Amino acid sequence: MNPIAEEMLMHYGMPRRSGRYPWGSGDNPYQHSGDFLSRVEELKKQGLSETDIAKSMGLTTTQYRTQKSLAKDERRALDVARARSLREDGKSLNEIAAIMGFSNDSSVRSLLNENSEARMNQAKKTAEFLKKQIEEKGMIDVGTGVERELGISKEKLNQALYILEQEGYPVYGGGVPQVTNPGKQTNIKVICPPGTEHREIYNFENVHSLSDYVSHDGGETYDPKYVYPKSMDSSRIQIRYAEDGGTQKDGVVEIRRGVDDLSLGESHYAQVRILVDGTHYIKGMAIYSDDLPDGVDVVFNTNKKTGTPMLGPKNDTVLKPIGKDPDNPFGSLIKDGIVDPDDPTSKKGGQSYYYDKDGKKQLSLINKRAEEGDWGEWSDHLPSQFLSKQSMTLIKKQLGLATADKQAEFDEICSLTNPTVKKALLKSFADDCDSAAVHLQAAALPRQKYQVILPITSMKDNEVYAPNYRNGEQVALIRFPHGGTFEIPVLTVNNKQADAKRILGNAMDAVGINSKVAERLSGADFDGDTVMVIPTGGKVKITSTRALEGLEGFDPKLEYGGKPEGSFKPMRNTQTEMGKISNLITDMTLRGAVPEELARAVRHSMVVIDAEKHHLDYKQSEIDNGIASLKKKYQGSYDEDGRYHEGAATLISRAKSETSVLKRKGSPIINPETGEQTYKEVYEEYTDKNGRTRVRTQASTKMAETKDAFTLVSDADTPQERAYATYANEMKSLANRARKEMLSTGKIAYSASAKEIYQEEVDHLMAQLNVALRNAPRERQAQVIANATVAAKKQENPDMTRSEIKKASQQALTAARTTVGASRETISISDREWEAIQAGAISENRLTQIINNVDIDTLRQRATPRSTTVLSTAKVNKIASMSASGYSTAEIAEALGVSTSTVNKYLK
């Protein structure tokens, strides 16, 4: 082995005071270490270039860069260990910065960030993963694109390959003849078991791929992508029908605790799919139960009546028939990854293996769509569907806060010194403001959070089990789509309730309620429905009114379900129909509809939202509830030509309403005086399928097309509409100001000397850019395919949460890229590369191209960094201890002076 490489790869010693050298001896802990970076720094001082240094060490420039990256990780590991040690000794951030020679505490915060160690270990973890794959498969293809297929950076893959080369695993290159292009070949790169000769890689049938694995954390862990589900024997299942209490837990899958093939792993609850007899599947929220009948391992709760077959045809069955897709029998997404007992790094995934009593490895019956910890995300906005029906005091306050937040963000971006980065963030900011004007989203309320609901039948009607909130405080629950204040239960948190504690424990992102409360939440069930939880009291006053009498006892599935297929019109466009009825309810509320009328509209909305999923006759519901007459009364109007129209009638519903505009071509044109955008329009006629001549248009929204939001205010001129119109105009104004500022921002001053200093970083960024630009055509095709796939999945699963849609989008895009041969990789920017950008080492044009291929959130974090909460080892141990002793998440958070989300992060 190269002696420098050997020294670089050695373990130097980690916390606290182990290692080859006295901890912190001398002013510079690296000055006498003789490590790889110290040698490089000494040679640079002697005037050697990077190329000369590589040659002096007997390395290629690629080997040199790889060793240097690994050495940087090693040095940073020492810094991290030292910073943590000093922090545990009680030193402040500023004191640590002074001791370690940093100019301020931001570098210390970066070292203490919990992700630092994970990032440093990624190359080592990837090397271990590759070694295991080589043991199982033999020769492995590690050529161009493999890093993207695995979900890691090219740099990390190269580092991992280098580590393995030093351990005796040869990496060979070669060429594969192209069958359709005689005389041409495709280059390959293969890593082989020790002792493999170069000629052996041309036995192509023995070269295997890694396409069945993916990393979701940059190389820290690797997960199999998917295994076809194992089927459960229906004799192990009992159905609890409506007459037996199934309605009280509708959608809940109770599983026997301690049964290996039904384990939920580390979770108390999960949204699952279980294949049954190979023909049907269970769909619902799984929780453990300790009182199941003998011989039964699963009880499925349903609101269907006794006599409905467990495994019947499509419209007369308790369990759902599997879909036609051979790769997706459930018709919905399963979480990526498989938990493997032989792989301690595989912690969470949609599927899992276990060892049975005979010592054989088996696939679990549980297929998770989501599990504990996947729902709990802080919401950063209040939807107008909810807020517009609250008091004017709350409306004005939250819209004002949203405006102030945007103004502060604008001021921060304007203070940036790098003009190219500034322009990119200004464009993103302007787009966000335009979107905010259309979607009318206000600032979130304190500790507002989304939680999944689970049934606790012994819970009182006025109580909720909510371990993320303080015992005894009151919280409001809001489910979307939201009908009105009559759907908002305000409940008292009872975290001492024995049944809830036993079933849910210290739930990270769930609340326990009874079925009566769920019924008030627009007839929510327990198969994965979520609510927005808002603590009330003090300055937060949520308006909640009595439940509408017309909704009591109404069950849309019982009233409009169970009809033979072909006897009614099936729902095919849930999102469109739900938008129509939601707009009608909003307009009725703002225009003073009476409770009986609102009940009719809300009943219909409850049918619409479940019509496609549960095969309900929504057209009969429309007739029974007199929706046509309600539309005429609250949404009917005559235009200036005397023509009658129906549709969105207030600003709240009109904002997102679709309007058609002439087809637009090219990028928008920005007016330098006003910042407003205009478009080049194309008048283009075409003949439709009926032979009529039409003008080609494209869809937009009414709010996006108006310069003044007050033009969308109804004749009723309600105060709610005026408040939102003011907010929308402020967002439009900020967007225009951002665009004006963008036009007036100059170009970055290119520095040839900076490029020379940062030549290595510039070269790496250019290499990443070259890959990104070369892939553009195929990436466009992949995006088109992925969008069509996600649209279909959303139609099949209208209750998908935002996180599920995001995950589905990622999965669909990965599959589409594989199909078309695209391999897009977002450009990653290291600390040193960011320094190069700030120093002007990259020209304006190239930097713009790089920014266009960087994740905008990552860029924003680089330009305007935010500190993160990092807890000491003592506090982390205290969290675990208090949780084991039965304290709720809220109680632990209060004791440590942190948020419940921080506690949950460490409990994971």
VEXPA-366914 format. One line per 4 residues: number of its first residue (from 1); their letters; for each residue x, y, z of C-alpha. Coordinates in steps of 0.001 Angstrom, whole numbers, plus 500000, padded with zeros to 6 digits. Example, Ala and Ser with C-alpha at 12.3 -4.5 7.8 and 13.67 -1.06 7.14 Angstrom:
BEGIN
1 = as = 512300/495500/507800; 513670/498940/507140
This chain:
BEGIN
1 = mnpi = 500000/500000/500000; 501148/503556/499328; 502693/504720/502660; 500842/508030/502561
5 = aeem = 497550/506279/501913; 498305/503853/504733; 498951/506685/507148; 495878/508572/505956
9 = lmhy = 493603/505550/506444; 494799/504829/509964; 492489/505545/512902; 493761/508579/514771
13 = gmpr = 491651/508196/517904; 488259/509517/518756; 486588/511021/521838; 487381/511670/524357
17 = rsgr = 491146/511703/524886; 492412/508596/523141; 494700/508795/520143; 498287/509004/518969
21 = ypwg = 498873/512552/520205; 498144/514453/523444; 494727/516064/523062; 495077/519707/522068
25 = sgdn = 498867/519785/522530; 500335/522904/520948; 498472/525786/519340; 497636/523704/516278
29 = pyqh = 496674/520090/517029; 497727/519078/513499; 501149/520751/513370; 503166/517670/514425
33 = sgdf = 500696/514950/513425; 502218/514131/510052; 498762/513334/508720; 497985/513516/505015
37 = lsrv = 496615/517073/505026; 499596/518370/506981; 501896/516900/504352; 499847/518524/501591
41 = eelk = 499928/521897/503366; 503693/521676/503782; 504185/520918/500075; 501898/523811/499091
45 = kqgl = 504005/526159/501202; 506979/525003/499154; 505200/526260/496032; 504060/522938/494562
49 = setd = 500831/522812/492580; 498139/520205/493186; 499365/518219/490185; 502991/518344/491398
53 = iaks = 501944/517227/494878; 500088/514243/493440; 503120/513269/491343; 505454/513585/494329
57 = mglt = 503286/511112/496210; 503118/508660/493332; 499393/509238/492873; 497177/510183/489962
61 = ttqy = 495280/513432/490418; 492065/511403/490905; 493685/509284/493635; 495096/512411/495221
65 = rtqk = 491714/514156/495316; 490066/511065/496791; 492697/510713/499505; 492443/514400/500258
69 = slak = 488650/514190/500678; 488974/511216/503006; 491653/513025/504972; 489392/516069/505326
73 = derr = 486720/513819/506787; 489283/512374/509217; 490406/515830/510316; 486823/517033/510691
77 = aldv = 486105/513959/512808; 488825/515108/515196; 487319/518602/515247; 483856/517222/515930
81 = arar = 485131/515033/518766; 487042/517914/520298; 484118/520341/520035; 481777/517811/521652
85 = slre = 484269/517121/524417; 484623/520830/525183; 480844/521278/525090; 480351/518426/527556
89 = dgks = 482956/520113/529770; 480613/523080/530005; 482338/525431/527569; 480188/527967/525705
93 = lnei = 480154/528098/521903; 482265/531254/521908; 484779/529707/524328; 485074/526617/522113
97 = aaim = 485580/528836/519054; 488424/530673/520811; 490096/527449/521983; 489883/525862/518529
101 = gfsn = 490979/528982/516667; 487718/529859/514907; 486744/533493/514318; 483145/532952/515512
105 = dssv = 480812/530299/516896; 479162/529428/513550; 481949/526934/512788; 481403/525339/516191
109 = rsll = 477660/525063/515547; 478443/523296/512289; 480706/520807/514071; 478068/520094/516709
113 = nens = 475381/519501/514112; 474236/515898/514495; 474520/515308/510745; 478260/516028/510686
117 = earm = 479376/512598/511872; 476912/510833/509564; 478282/512708/506538; 481849/511784/507464
121 = nqak = 481000/508094/507751; 479229/507847/504397; 482285/506719/502400; 483130/504050/504969
125 = ktae = 479522/502825/505135; 479340/502693/501351; 482561/500673/501246; 481098/498204/503754
129 = flkk = 477907/497938/501680; 479893/497279/498479; 482012/494669/500209; 478873/492811/501307
133 = qiee = 477444/492977/497775; 480696/491608/496322; 480567/488702/498796; 476986/487902/497706
137 = kgmi = 477132/488611/493951; 480753/488683/492827; 481797/491358/490320; 479780/494595/490581
141 = dvgt = 479199/497333/487986; 480248/500667/489508; 480394/502728/486319; 478830/506050/485389
145 = gver = 475391/506577/486867; 475633/503964/489641; 476109/506669/492263; 472875/508302/491136
149 = elgi = 471030/504991/491131; 472179/504428/494707; 471283/507970/495718; 474798/509069/496762
153 = skek = 477327/511521/495397; 479998/510507/492903; 482630/511687/495348; 481418/509302/498072
157 = lnqa = 481357/506368/495657; 484907/507123/494487; 486083/507349/498091; 484459/504006/498900
161 = lyil = 486067/502371/495851; 489458/503737/496833; 489124/502339/500358; 488312/498907/498921
165 = eqeg = 491189/499103/496432; 493564/499618/499340; 492093/496462/500883; 492799/494407/497766
169 = ypvy = 489536/494693/495807; 490604/495507/492205; 488691/498043/490113; 488982/497466/486363
173 = gggv = 487786/499416/483337; 486769/497999/480002; 484476/498308/477012; 481225/496605/476018
177 = pqvt = 480487/496483/472245; 477256/498297/471323; 475012/495816/469522; 473309/498491/467413
181 = npgk = 476463/500527/466683; 479234/498309/465242; 482675/499593/466061; 481513/501529/469095
185 = qtni = 481563/500528/472721; 480155/501526/476089; 482740/501986/478818; 482304/499991/482016
189 = kvic = 483893/500057/485461; 483806/496953/487668; 484899/496237/491247; 485876/492627/491829
193 = ppgt = 486671/490179/494627; 490358/490030/495609; 492386/487962/493160; 490140/488608/490139
197 = ehre = 492039/489129/486886; 491223/491940/484465; 490141/489606/481656; 487377/488143/483860
201 = iynf = 485245/491296/483651; 484512/490468/479989; 482379/487561/481139; 479503/490039/481185
205 = envh = 476964/487572/482575; 478996/487540/485802; 478935/491331/486245; 476021/492305/488500
209 = slsd = 474279/495610/489230; 473232/497453/492397; 469908/498580/490935; 467937/496725/493601
213 = yvsh = 469312/498975/496364; 468984/502657/497184; 470281/505010/499865; 467982/507684/501276
217 = dgge = 470580/509392/503455; 473517/509998/501104; 475316/506733/501813; 474812/506238/505544
221 = tydp = 472512/503238/504957; 471318/501178/501961; 467895/499625/501538; 466418/497093/499092
225 = kyvy = 463823/498795/496926; 460901/496352/497063; 459906/492694/497552; 456496/491312/496512
229 = pksm = 454385/490998/499689; 453874/487721/501500; 450256/486595/501871; 448401/485915/505131
233 = dssr = 445936/483061/505598; 442427/484471/506089; 441755/481917/508852; 443873/484079/511161
237 = iqir = 441575/487092/510657; 438312/488051/512352; 436048/490834/511088; 434388/493065/513671
241 = yaed = 431266/494334/511918; 429247/497474/512667; 426785/495618/514915; 429671/494346/517060
245 = ggtq = 431326/497751/517537; 433342/497940/514332; 432070/501436/513581; 433784/502773/516722
249 = kdgv = 437160/501754/515294; 436400/501797/511577; 439631/501224/509640; 441692/499952/512590
253 = veir = 443693/496724/512289; 444202/495191/515733; 447126/492764/515773; 448236/490334/518430
257 = rgvd = 451293/491537/520296; 454353/489303/520105; 453544/487588/516769; 456752/487701/514729
261 = dlsl = 455243/487975/511246; 452966/490835/512352; 455500/492959/514224; 455362/496736/513775
265 = gesh = 459027/496989/514697; 459824/499996/516843; 456479/501693/516129; 453335/501754/518255
269 = yaqv = 451176/502228/515153; 451472/502205/511369; 449326/502628/508287; 449570/499182/506711
273 = rilv = 448587/496915/503872; 448406/493125/504437; 447941/490718/501538; 445306/488051/502325
277 = dgth = 444944/484713/500501; 446773/486275/497574; 443572/487920/496324; 442560/490680/498767
281 = yikg = 444259/493001/501223; 443703/494733/504548; 444020/498522/504489; 444082/500508/507719
285 = maiy = 445909/501713/510824; 447545/498862/512735; 447874/498919/516522; 448660/496207/519052
289 = sddl = 445858/494555/521033; 446094/492336/524117; 442539/490926/524145; 442056/489145/520819
293 = pdgv = 440052/485900/520700; 441981/482627/520792; 443133/481490/517372; 442874/485010/515937
297 = dvvf = 445917/487160/515219; 444182/490064/513462; 440836/491785/514049; 439783/494209/511321
301 = ntnk = 437179/496826/512295; 434624/497929/509723; 431398/499895/509577; 429961/497359/507157
305 = ktgt = 427055/495185/508264; 427167/491545/509286; 426887/489317/506232; 429237/491313/504040
309 = pmlg = 431809/488714/502909; 435382/489156/504041; 436742/488297/500585; 433951/489234/498202
313 = pknd = 433727/490988/494823; 434638/494645/494387; 431425/496261/495674; 430439/493612/498221
317 = tvlk = 433447/492886/500363; 435129/493943/503590; 438702/493505/502376; 439706/495075/499095
321 = pigk = 440562/492995/496010; 444166/493454/494869; 444919/495623/491855; 446030/494501/488412
325 = dpdn = 449558/495934/488716; 451839/492919/489377; 454397/495159/491055; 451860/496993/493225
329 = pfgs = 448952/494804/494394; 447772/497447/496872; 447380/500293/494393; 449231/502614/496759
333 = likd = 452754/503301/497905; 454751/501288/500409; 457641/502956/502218; 461034/502406/500657
337 = givd = 463426/500010/502301; 463409/496613/504004; 464430/496126/507642; 466858/493213/507807
341 = pddp = 467933/491631/511136; 471296/490805/509547; 471873/494465/508734; 471887/496666/511854
345 = tskk = 471918/499791/509666; 468430/499026/508282; 466229/500684/510902; 463003/501680/509179
349 = ggqs = 461302/500634/505993; 458007/499577/504509; 458839/495862/504717; 460927/493722/507049
353 = yyyd = 462476/490295/507564; 462559/488211/510726; 463796/484751/511802; 461113/482181/512582
357 = kdgk = 461271/479540/515339; 463183/477205/512997; 465840/479816/512366; 464684/480530/508814
361 = kqls = 464584/484054/507464; 461039/485135/506532; 459372/488205/505052; 456925/489917/507419
365 = link = 453241/490189/506491; 453263/493887/507395; 453691/496393/504548; 453878/499927/505905
369 = raee = 452661/502914/503995; 453592/505172/506901; 454545/504595/510512; 455045/506415/513776
373 = gdwg = 457153/509502/513136; 456093/509967/509502; 453073/512219/510130; 454408/514708/512631
377 = ewsd = 455542/517714/510667; 455209/521296/511784; 452930/523191/509435; 454203/526570/508337
381 = hlps = 450841/527969/507253; 447127/528187/507972; 444907/527333/504990; 442288/529933/504065
385 = qfls = 439707/527136/504075; 440041/527200/507880; 441163/530728/508761; 438580/532571/506623
389 = kqsm = 435841/531077/508829; 437464/532304/512056; 437261/535708/513782; 438499/538830/512007
393 = tlik = 440963/539368/514857; 442667/536030/514191; 442520/536496/510409; 444233/539895/510519
397 = kqlg = 446829/538735/513045; 447963/535651/511108; 447930/537357/507709; 449941/540209/509236
401 = lata = 452521/537785/510616; 452812/536062/507233; 453424/539438/505566; 456025/540413/508176
405 = dkqa = 457863/537098/507709; 458023/537607/503952; 459236/541199/504361; 462004/540022/506698
409 = efde = 463033/537327/504219; 463136/539903/501417; 465345/542227/503481; 467700/539355/504295
413 = icsl = 468083/538339/500648; 468683/541958/499625; 471612/542124/502048; 473516/539320/500280
417 = tnpt = 476770/540336/498634; 477052/537667/495933; 474903/539101/493114; 474363/535817/491262
421 = vkka = 473175/533989/494376; 471122/537029/495316; 469348/537039/491938; 468582/533315/492191
425 = llks = 467063/533692/495662; 465136/536804/494620; 463581/534874/491738; 462630/532017/494067
429 = fadd = 461264/534511/496592; 459169/536287/493932; 457723/532967/492779; 456888/532079/496401
433 = cdsa = 455100/535412/496886; 453085/534933/493691; 452101/531489/494964; 451210/532871/498412
437 = avhl = 448857/535391/496770; 447039/532581/494978; 446902/530065/497825; 446206/532638/500578
441 = qaaa = 448174/530816/503253; 448653/532623/506564; 451277/532215/509271; 450999/529150/511500
445 = lprq = 449805/529348/515089; 452172/528407/517943; 452819/524643/518238; 450394/523904/515429
449 = kyqv = 451012/520365/514207; 449521/517624/512043; 448760/514316/513807; 447178/511037/512723
453 = ilpi = 444034/510053/514648; 443577/506706/516404; 440583/505367/518358; 440485/505124/522127
457 = tsmk = 436934/503901/522793; 437123/504672/526528; 438159/508296/525921; 435603/510876/527038
461 = dnev = 433793/512960/524431; 435563/516129/525564; 439079/514707/525905; 442021/513787/523693
465 = yapn = 445178/511809/524339; 447947/513995/522895; 451410/513353/524383; 452966/516166/522300
469 = yrng = 450842/518674/524248; 450652/519572/527926; 448317/517595/530123; 445224/519643/530920
473 = eqva = 445572/522214/528141; 442917/522601/525477; 443474/521926/521789; 441328/522358/518690
477 = lirf = 441257/519642/516026; 440728/520598/512372; 440367/518094/509548; 440619/518973/505872
481 = phgg = 438651/519535/503779; 437199/521854/506407; 433516/522709/506398; 433184/525222/509203
485 = tfei = 433477/526016/512892; 430826/523376/513638; 433396/520710/512688; 435994/521852/515237
489 = pvlt = 436009/519971/518553; 437926/521763/521319; 439161/519078/523699; 441104/518822/526948
493 = vnnk = 444377/516913/526801; 444349/513867/529091; 447711/512151/528915; 446972/510057/532026
497 = qada = 444276/507962/530325; 445314/504350/530983; 444036/502697/527790; 445570/505384/525600
501 = kril = 448954/505131/527329; 448923/501348/526933; 447950/501420/523249; 449787/504506/521964
505 = gnam = 452529/505074/524521; 454550/508219/523916; 453170/508621/520392; 455354/510848/518241
509 = davg = 452642/512060/515908; 449270/510598/516912; 446324/511634/519058; 443681/509373/520559
513 = insk = 439982/510238/520337; 436706/508340/520416; 434447/507710/517431; 432000/510468/518405
517 = vaer = 434743/513073/518102; 435845/511537/514800; 432270/511786/513522; 432303/515517/514208
521 = lsga = 435498/515811/512129; 433571/515484/508834; 433050/511800/509551; 436750/510956/509807
525 = dfdg = 437696/507295/510145; 440778/505645/511556; 442548/504341/508457; 445139/507134/508372
529 = dtvm = 443129/510360/508531; 445018/513327/509963; 444021/516448/511859; 445693/519777/512471
533 = vipt = 446099/520236/516229; 446165/523811/517564; 446644/524606/521276; 444092/527195/522404
537 = ggkv = 443975/529640/525274; 445882/532827/526015; 446128/534887/522831; 444963/532012/520609
541 = kits = 441186/531860/520417; 439725/529344/517970; 436037/529755/517168; 434150/526493/517621
545 = tral = 430366/526222/517387; 427853/523458/518063; 427822/520491/515708; 425145/520749/513045
549 = egle = 422107/518648/513813; 421878/517632/510177; 425205/515807/510438; 424451/513698/513504
553 = gfdp = 424551/509983/512700; 425266/510556/509012; 427537/507896/507482; 428182/508430/503753
557 = kley = 429301/504822/503201; 426054/503454/504671; 423813/505981/502911; 425374/505876/499438
561 = ggkp = 427542/502750/499326; 426972/499096/498544; 425230/499631/495202; 425869/497174/492345
565 = egsf = 428530/498241/489868; 426951/499813/486795; 423876/501079/488651; 425395/504511/489337
569 = kpmr = 427977/506873/487883; 431354/506197/489543; 433563/509050/490736; 436538/509680/488459
573 = ntqt = 437639/513220/489382; 437659/513493/493167; 439927/516532/493316; 437759/518555/490918
577 = emgk = 434480/517658/492629; 435983/518229/496072; 437189/521651/494970; 433694/522568/493780
581 = isnl = 431925/521564/496975; 434635/523092/499202; 434286/526405/497349; 430513/526236/497731
585 = itdm = 430789/525704/501506; 433237/528605/501814; 431011/530944/499792; 427927/529876/501770
589 = tlrg = 429702/530510/505078; 430924/533985/504102; 427509/534913/502688; 425563/533877/505774
593 = avpe = 424002/530491/504968; 421797/528986/507690; 422828/525758/509522; 420349/523540/507638
597 = elar = 421816/524655/504296; 425377/524168/505477; 424515/520669/506692; 423294/519738/503201
601 = avrh = 426523/520934/501592; 428743/519278/504191; 426900/515958/503885; 427559/516033/500156
605 = smvv = 431238/516859/500719; 431530/513814/502999; 430166/511654/500182; 432392/513239/497530
609 = idae = 435661/512753/499422; 435029/509016/499826; 433097/508352/496606; 436000/507124/494501
613 = khhl = 437646/505156/497297; 434478/503466/498608; 432369/503446/495397; 429660/505841/496606
617 = dykq = 426822/507252/494502; 427800/510907/494712; 425336/511962/492005; 422402/510729/494126
621 = seid = 423850/512633/497084; 423952/515775/494927; 420233/515355/494207; 419210/514402/497766
625 = ngia = 421010/517384/499292; 419776/519911/496772; 423258/521054/495752; 421970/522649/492536
629 = slkk = 419681/525021/494449; 422484/525940/496864; 424798/526770/493947; 422117/528934/492384
633 = kyqg = 421480/530812/495639; 425082/531365/496731; 427140/531159/493539; 424751/532206/490773
637 = syde = 425303/535557/489051; 424637/537425/485801; 427425/539062/483826; 427227/542473/482159
641 = dgry = 425737/540835/479054; 422926/539302/481096; 424268/535749/480893; 423859/533512/483964
645 = hega = 426913/531875/485560; 427594/529651/488542; 430916/529127/490245; 433256/530510/492883
649 = atli = 431616/533626/494294; 434000/535104/496886; 437679/536030/496779; 438551/533038/498992
653 = srak = 437140/530573/496462; 437903/532630/493343; 441632/532990/494071; 442520/529470/492919
657 = sets = 439659/529175/490438; 440835/528292/486975; 440690/530779/484124; 441853/530356/480537
661 = vlkr = 444422/532632/478884; 445896/532638/475400; 448738/530190/474935; 451997/531698/476196
665 = kgsp = 455431/531293/474721; 458853/531671/476269; 459861/533084/479630; 457950/535945/481281
669 = iinp = 459056/539494/480530; 459744/541672/483574; 458842/545372/483457; 461915/547166/484877
673 = etge = 459763/550037/486161; 457148/547978/488032; 458566/544470/488364; 455359/543037/486905
677 = qtyk = 455517/540050/484581; 453981/539856/481125; 454018/537070/478569; 454303/536732/474835
681 = evye = 450922/535382/473758; 450310/533238/470686; 446979/533263/468853; 446655/529725/467547
685 = eytd = 443530/528055/466201; 442867/524326/466047; 440019/521960/465218; 438647/519888/468076
689 = kngr = 437394/516292/467824; 433906/517569/466953; 435189/519575/464006; 434802/522975/465681
693 = trvr = 437445/525663/465375; 438865/526738/468710; 441607/529032/469995; 444375/527293/471905
697 = tqas = 444567/528408/475545; 446269/527386/478757; 445073/527277/482347; 445877/529880/484972
701 = tkma = 444137/531161/488124; 442032/534265/488611; 444314/535590/491345; 447433/535111/489224
705 = etkd = 445870/537046/486333; 444604/540076/488231; 446829/542985/489259; 444487/543940/492094
709 = aftl = 443024/541245/494350; 440078/543508/495213; 438667/542794/491748; 437863/539296/493030
713 = vsda = 435902/540480/496081; 432221/539576/495880; 429306/542028/495844; 428798/541161/499516
717 = dtpq = 432191/542823/500165; 432803/540813/503336; 435543/541864/505789; 437197/538476/505390
721 = eray = 437571/539021/501654; 438974/542505/502159; 441573/541212/504633; 442700/538515/502220
725 = atya = 442675/540937/499280; 445004/543251/501203; 447300/540319/501986; 447304/539102/498376
729 = nemk = 448172/542585/497097; 451032/542818/499605; 452379/539496/498313; 452061/540689/494720
733 = slan = 453868/543913/495641; 456719/542020/497319; 457037/539761/494274; 457293/542796/492002
737 = rark = 459845/544464/494294; 461925/541277/494265; 461890/541174/490465; 462877/544857/490238
741 = emls = 465723/544240/492665; 466745/541214/490617; 467015/543311/487444; 469061/546004/489176
745 = tgki = 471474/543536/490772; 474767/543468/488916; 477078/540644/487991; 479643/538908/490145
749 = aysa = 483190/540129/489598; 485139/537231/488119; 488523/536691/489756; 491195/534762/487874
753 = sake = 493363/534676/490979; 490512/533187/493002; 490045/530535/490336; 493713/529616/490628
757 = iyqe = 493445/529327/494410; 490287/527226/494183; 491143/525358/490968; 490319/521961/492441
761 = evdh = 486911/523130/493678; 486133/524869/490378; 487028/521720/488433; 484763/519593/490604
765 = lmaq = 481837/521975/490204; 482373/522103/486441; 482434/518312/486269; 479111/518141/488131
769 = lnva = 477664/520811/485849; 478765/518935/482748; 476887/515821/483905; 473779/517861/484696
773 = lrna = 473689/519653/481324; 474373/516510/479307; 471402/514809/480918; 468870/517588/480248
777 = prer = 466916/516071/477290; 466353/512711/478948; 465545/514424/482227; 462763/516353/480521
781 = qaqv = 461258/513130/479223; 461521/511515/482657; 459767/514481/484278; 456840/514149/481854
785 = iana = 456451/510425/482601; 456804/510926/486361; 454195/513680/486427; 451695/511440/484669
789 = tvaa = 452433/508623/487129; 451973/510813/490204; 448745/512292/488838; 447369/508770/488446
793 = kkqe = 448414/507796/491971; 446799/510931/493453; 443579/510080/491655; 443676/506540/493023
797 = npdm = 444534/507760/496530; 442870/511141/497165; 443837/511109/500865; 447579/511142/500202
801 = trse = 449408/513507/502522; 451965/516009/501291; 454849/513849/502490; 453380/510825/500684
805 = ikka = 452966/512829/497486; 456560/513987/497780; 457748/510411/498278; 455593/509179/495403
809 = sqqa = 457090/511870/493187; 460608/510787/494073; 459805/507132/493413; 458078/507888/490114
813 = ltaa = 460934/510077/488930; 463511/507430/489847; 461572/504813/487858; 461076/507178/484903
817 = rttv = 464767/508079/484820; 465649/504399/484717; 463153/503859/481890; 464524/506642/479672
821 = gasr = 468153/506320/480743; 468255/509659/482534; 470519/510049/485524; 470085/513561/486861
825 = etis = 472192/514515/489849; 471644/517723/491751; 474916/519591/492139; 476197/519493/495694
829 = isdr = 478316/522335/497005; 480951/521676/499658; 482123/524262/502179; 485271/524894/500199
833 = ewea = 483340/525149/496923; 481023/527710/498520; 484122/529711/499438; 485205/529560/495793
837 = iqag = 481820/530847/494642; 481892/533705/497139; 485431/534607/496082; 484398/534997/492420
841 = aise = 486270/531961/491153; 483397/531081/488798; 482031/533296/486053; 478497/534717/486120
845 = nrlt = 477255/532466/483325; 478687/529261/484774; 477508/530108/488287; 473992/530726/486992
849 = qiin = 474039/527300/485361; 475294/525709/488574; 472599/527432/490650; 469937/526214/488214
853 = nvdi = 471027/522680/489059; 471278/523097/492847; 468445/522416/495280; 467095/525887/496078
857 = dtlr = 466583/525091/499764; 470211/523998/500050; 471309/527206/498336; 469141/529279/500679
861 = qrat = 470664/527535/503699; 474155/528264/502374; 473398/531922/501754; 471302/532571/504884
865 = prst = 472333/529876/507409; 470117/528970/510376; 471315/527463/513623; 470019/524065/514706
869 = tvls = 469360/522682/518175; 471987/520115/519237; 471588/518489/522641; 474377/517225/524875
873 = takv = 474766/513516/525561; 473433/514075/529066; 470226/515647/527760; 469781/512904/525152
877 = nkia = 470102/510306/527913; 467600/512223/530026; 465085/512140/527163; 465407/508357/526943
881 = smsa = 465159/507952/530710; 462084/510167/531080; 460360/508466/528162; 461009/505030/529688
885 = sgys = 459546/506319/532969; 456252/507219/531297; 456604/510980/530865; 454800/512433/527849
889 = taei = 456705/514115/525035; 455345/517496/526142; 456493/516930/529727; 459991/515952/528556
893 = aeal = 460173/518998/526272; 459123/521315/529094; 461682/519801/531488; 464529/520285/529005
897 = gvst = 463376/523630/527612; 463120/522424/524018; 460326/521801/521521; 458426/518528/521260
901 = stvn = 459759/518097/517713; 463324/518167/519111; 462394/515506/521675; 460795/513341/518987
905 = kylk = 463901/513698/516826; 466014/512082/519541; 463377/509500/520464; 463530/508213/516874
